[in-house]
């Protein structure tokens, strides 16, 4: 079972720095992350999502390849690529992996303009080592699915306690 953790930072750069730190911890097998996205509240009030995996681009690439192969069979590879890329992009845009985009945008509406929220979907974690690694890095916990004691430990670690 995965746990959701949402931490708010004053800037997008700080949220990106923390996402990189989480990935470094993942390379050390201290944490396993299912998804890590950053939502930034723009000055105009809109929310911009910075996700790891662009499903539309991946769908277009995959669809283009399959379209080329099918087009070659029917002796029209250019039409096959075009149709395959278009259908792949549409299906990729409709697919949603990891944390739901609408959920991230809705939760990020409460942010102040310029602030960024780091959304983490954590599958496994070695709690004590990860908390020690992020100790004093700042940020405010906005939402978690952790139990109360783990959430308090996370809040204390971020605050440097």
PEMO-V73475 format. One record per pair of residues at least 12 apart in sequence whose C-alpha atoms are under 10 Angstrom apart, sorted by sequence separation. I is the first residue (numbers start at 0). GAP is how many residues later the second one is. D is the distance in whole Angstrom. If there is no record, write none. Layout:
I&GAP&D ; I&GAP&D
//
This chain:
36&12&7 ; 37&12&5 ; 38&12&8 ; 66&12&8 ; 67&12&5 ; 68&12&8 ; 70&12&9 ; 22&13&9 ; 36&13&6 ; 37&13&6 ; 63&13&10 ; 66&13&4 ; 67&13&5 ; 70&13&9 ; 103&13&9 ; 140&13&8 ; 141&13&10 ; 21&14&9 ; 35&14&9 ; 36&14&5 ; 37&14&9 ; 63&14&10 ; 65&14&8 ; 66&14&4 ; 67&14&8 ; 69&14&9 ; 103&14&10 ; 139&14&10 ; 140&14&6 ; 35&15&7 ; 36&15&7 ; 63&15&10 ; 64&15&9 ; 65&15&7 ; 66&15&7 ; 67&15&9 ; 68&15&10 ; 103&15&8 ; 139&15&7 ; 19&16&10 ; 34&16&8 ; 35&16&7 ; 36&16&9 ; 63&16&7 ; 64&16&7 ; 66&16&6 ; 67&16&7 ; 138&16&9 ; 18&17&7 ; 34&17&8 ; 35&17&10 ; 62&17&9 ; 63&17&5 ; 64&17&10 ; 65&17&10 ; 66&17&4 ; 67&17&9 ; 137&17&9 ; 140&17&9 ; 18&18&8 ; 34&18&9 ; 62&18&7 ; 63&18&7 ; 65&18&6 ; 66&18&7 ; 137&18&10 ; 138&18&10 ; 139&18&8 ; 18&19&8 ; 61&19&10 ; 62&19&9 ; 63&19&7 ; 64&19&7 ; 65&19&8 ; 66&19&10 ; 134&19&9 ; 135&19&10 ; 137&19&8 ; 138&19&6 ; 139&19&8 ; 15&20&10 ; 60&20&9 ; 62&20&8 ; 63&20&5 ; 64&20&8 ; 66&20&9 ; 98&20&8 ; 133&20&9 ; 134&20&9 ; 135&20&8 ; 136&20&8 ; 137&20&5 ; 138&20&8 ; 15&21&9 ; 59&21&9 ; 62&21&4 ; 63&21&4 ; 66&21&9 ; 98&21&8 ; 117&21&9 ; 134&21&8 ; 135&21&6 ; 136&21&5 ; 137&21&6 ; 14&22&9 ; 15&22&7 ; 59&22&9 ; 61&22&8 ; 62&22&5 ; 63&22&8 ; 65&22&9 ; 97&22&9 ; 98&22&7 ; 116&22&9 ; 130&22&8 ; 131&22&10 ; 134&22&4 ; 135&22&5 ; 136&22&7 ; 137&22&8 ; 14&23&7 ; 59&23&10 ; 60&23&9 ; 61&23&7 ; 62&23&7 ; 63&23&9 ; 64&23&10 ; 97&23&7 ; 115&23&10 ; 116&23&9 ; 117&23&10 ; 118&23&10 ; 120&23&10 ; 126&23&9 ; 130&23&7 ; 133&23&7 ; 134&23&5 ; 135&23&5 ; 136&23&7 ; 14&24&9 ; 59&24&7 ; 60&24&6 ; 62&24&7 ; 63&24&7 ; 116&24&9 ; 117&24&10 ; 118&24&9 ; 119&24&9 ; 120&24&10 ; 129&24&9 ; 130&24&10 ; 132&24&9 ; 133&24&6 ; 134&24&7 ; 135&24&4 ; 14&25&9 ; 58&25&9 ; 59&25&4 ; 60&25&9 ; 61&25&10 ; 62&25&4 ; 63&25&9 ; 116&25&8 ; 118&25&10 ; 127&25&9 ; 130&25&9 ; 131&25&7 ; 132&25&10 ; 133&25&9 ; 134&25&5 ; 135&25&7 ; 11&26&8 ; 58&26&7 ; 59&26&6 ; 61&26&6 ; 62&26&7 ; 126&26&9 ; 127&26&10 ; 130&26&6 ; 131&26&9 ; 133&26&9 ; 134&26&8 ; 11&27&8 ; 57&27&10 ; 58&27&9 ; 59&27&7 ; 60&27&7 ; 61&27&9 ; 62&27&10 ; 126&27&9 ; 129&27&9 ; 130&27&8 ; 11&28&6 ; 56&28&9 ; 58&28&8 ; 59&28&4 ; 60&28&8 ; 62&28&9 ; 131&28&9 ; 10&29&8 ; 11&29&9 ; 55&29&10 ; 58&29&4 ; 59&29&4 ; 62&29&9 ; 127&29&10 ; 130&29&10 ; 1&30&10 ; 2&30&10 ; 3&30&10 ; 5&30&10 ; 7&30&9 ; 9&30&10 ; 10&30&10 ; 55&30&10 ; 57&30&8 ; 58&30&5 ; 59&30&8 ; 61&30&10 ; 1&31&9 ; 2&31&10 ; 3&31&9 ; 4&31&10 ; 5&31&10 ; 6&31&10 ; 7&31&9 ; 8&31&10 ; 55&31&10 ; 56&31&8 ; 57&31&7 ; 58&31&7 ; 59&31&9 ; 60&31&10 ; 110&31&10 ; 1&32&8 ; 3&32&10 ; 5&32&9 ; 7&32&10 ; 55&32&7 ; 56&32&6 ; 58&32&7 ; 59&32&7 ; 109&32&10 ; 54&33&9 ; 55&33&5 ; 56&33&10 ; 57&33&10 ; 58&33&5 ; 59&33&9 ; 15&34&9 ; 54&34&8 ; 55&34&7 ; 57&34&7 ; 58&34&8 ; 107&34&10 ; 54&35&9 ; 55&35&7 ; 56&35&7 ; 57&35&9 ; 58&35&10 ; 106&35&9 ; 54&36&8 ; 55&36&4 ; 56&36&8 ; 58&36&9 ; 106&36&9 ; 54&37&5 ; 55&37&4 ; 11&38&10 ; 53&38&8 ; 54&38&6 ; 55&38&8 ; 53&39&8 ; 54&39&8 ; 55&39&8 ; 54&40&7 ; 55&40&10 ; 54&41&7 ; 53&42&10 ; 54&42&8 ; 52&43&10 ; 53&43&10 ; 52&44&8 ; 52&45&10 ; 50&47&10 ; 50&48&10 ; 50&50&10 ; 48&52&8 ; 48&55&8 ; 47&56&10 ; 48&56&8 ; 46&57&9 ; 47&57&8 ; 46&58&6 ; 45&59&9 ; 46&59&9 ; 48&59&10 ; 46&60&10 ; 47&60&9 ; 36&61&9 ; 46&61&7 ; 34&62&8 ; 35&62&8 ; 36&62&8 ; 38&62&10 ; 45&62&9 ; 46&62&7 ; 33&63&9 ; 34&63&5 ; 35&63&8 ; 45&63&8 ; 33&64&7 ; 34&64&7 ; 36&64&9 ; 40&64&9 ; 44&64&8 ; 46&64&9 ; 32&65&10 ; 33&65&9 ; 38&65&7 ; 39&65&9 ; 44&65&10 ; 37&66&9 ; 38&66&7 ; 44&66&9 ; 46&66&9 ; 36&67&9 ; 40&67&7 ; 41&67&10 ; 44&67&9 ; 45&67&9 ; 46&67&10 ; 48&67&10 ; 38&68&9 ; 39&68&7 ; 40&68&7 ; 44&68&7 ; 47&68&9 ; 48&68&10 ; 49&68&10 ; 50&68&10 ; 38&69&7 ; 39&69&9 ; 40&69&9 ; 41&69&10 ; 42&69&9 ; 43&69&8 ; 44&69&9 ; 46&69&9 ; 37&70&10 ; 38&70&10 ; 40&70&6 ; 41&70&9 ; 42&70&5 ; 43&70&10 ; 39&71&8 ; 40&71&7 ; 41&71&5 ; 42&71&6 ; 38&72&10 ; 39&72&9 ; 40&72&5 ; 41&72&6 ; 42&72&10 ; 39&73&8 ; 40&73&6 ; 41&73&8 ; 39&74&7 ; 40&74&6 ; 41&74&9 ; 39&75&6 ; 40&75&6 ; 38&76&9 ; 39&76&4 ; 40&76&9 ; 38&77&6 ; 39&77&6 ; 37&78&7 ; 38&78&5 ; 39&78&9 ; 37&79&6 ; 38&79&7 ; 36&80&8 ; 37&80&5 ; 38&80&8 ; 36&81&6 ; 37&81&6 ; 35&82&7 ; 36&82&5 ; 37&82&9 ; 35&83&6 ; 36&83&7 ; 34&84&8 ; 35&84&5 ; 36&84&9 ; 34&85&6 ; 35&85&6 ; 33&86&8 ; 34&86&5 ; 35&86&9 ; 32&87&7 ; 33&87&5 ; 34&87&7 ; 32&88&6 ; 33&88&6 ; 34&88&9 ; 31&89&9 ; 32&89&5 ; 33&89&6 ; 31&90&6 ; 32&90&6 ; 33&90&9 ; 30&91&7 ; 31&91&5 ; 32&91&7 ; 30&92&8 ; 31&92&5 ; 32&92&9 ; 30&93&6 ; 31&93&6 ; 29&94&8 ; 30&94&4 ; 31&94&9 ; 3&95&9 ; 28&95&9 ; 29&95&6 ; 30&95&6 ; 28&96&8 ; 29&96&5 ; 30&96&8 ; 28&97&8 ; 29&97&8 ; 5&98&9 ; 21&98&9 ; 25&98&10 ; 29&98&10 ; 30&98&9 ; 18&99&7 ; 25&99&9 ; 29&99&7 ; 30&99&7 ; 7&100&9 ; 14&100&9 ; 15&100&9 ; 17&100&8 ; 18&100&9 ; 24&100&10 ; 29&100&7 ; 5&101&9 ; 9&101&10 ; 13&101&10 ; 14&101&6 ; 15&101&10 ; 18&101&9 ; 24&101&10 ; 5&102&10 ; 8&102&10 ; 9&102&9 ; 10&102&9 ; 11&102&7 ; 12&102&10 ; 13&102&8 ; 14&102&7 ; 15&102&8 ; 7&103&8 ; 9&103&9 ; 10&103&6 ; 11&103&7 ; 12&103&9 ; 13&103&10 ; 14&103&6 ; 7&104&10 ; 9&104&7 ; 10&104&5 ; 11&104&5 ; 13&104&10 ; 14&104&9 ; 24&104&9 ; 25&104&10 ; 8&105&9 ; 9&105&5 ; 10&105&6 ; 11&105&8 ; 24&105&7 ; 8&106&6 ; 9&106&6 ; 10&106&9 ; 11&106&9 ; 7&107&7 ; 8&107&5 ; 9&107&9 ; 7&108&6 ; 8&108&6 ; 21&108&9 ; 24&108&8 ; 6&109&8 ; 7&109&4 ; 8&109&8 ; 24&109&10 ; 6&110&5 ; 7&110&6 ; 5&111&6 ; 6&111&5 ; 7&111&9 ; 21&111&9 ; 4&112&10 ; 5&112&6 ; 6&112&7 ; 20&112&9 ; 21&112&9 ; 4&113&8 ; 5&113&5 ; 6&113&8 ; 20&113&8 ; 4&114&6 ; 5&114&6 ; 3&115&7 ; 4&115&5 ; 5&115&9 ; 3&116&6 ; 4&116&7 ; 17&116&8 ; 2&117&8 ; 3&117&5 ; 4&117&8 ; 1&118&10 ; 2&118&6 ; 3&118&6 ; 1&119&6 ; 2&119&5 ; 3&119&9 ; 17&119&8 ; 0&120&10 ; 1&120&5 ; 2&120&6 ; 16&120&10 ; 17&120&10 ; 0&121&9 ; 1&121&4 ; 2&121&8 ; 17&121&9 ; 0&122&6 ; 1&122&7 ; 2&122&10 ; 0&123&8 ; 1&123&10 ; 13&123&9 ; 13&124&9 ; 14&124&9 ; 13&125&9 ; 8&128&10 ; 9&128&9 ; 8&129&8 ; 9&129&8 ; 7&130&9 ; 8&130&5 ; 9&130&9 ; 6&131&9 ; 7&131&5 ; 8&131&7 ; 6&132&6 ; 7&132&5 ; 8&132&9 ; 5&133&10 ; 6&133&5 ; 7&133&6 ; 5&134&9 ; 6&134&4 ; 7&134&6 ; 5&135&6 ; 6&135&6 ; 7&135&9 ; 4&136&8 ; 5&136&5 ; 6&136&7 ; 4&137&8 ; 5&137&5 ; 6&137&9 ; 4&138&6 ; 5&138&6 ; 3&139&8 ; 4&139&4 ; 5&139&9 ; 3&140&5 ; 4&140&7 ; 2&141&7 ; 3&141&5 ; 4&141&8 ; 2&142&6 ; 3&142&7 ; 1&143&9 ; 2&143&6 ; 1&144&10 ; 2&144&10 ; 4&146&9 ; 6&148&10 ; 4&149&10 ; 6&151&10
//
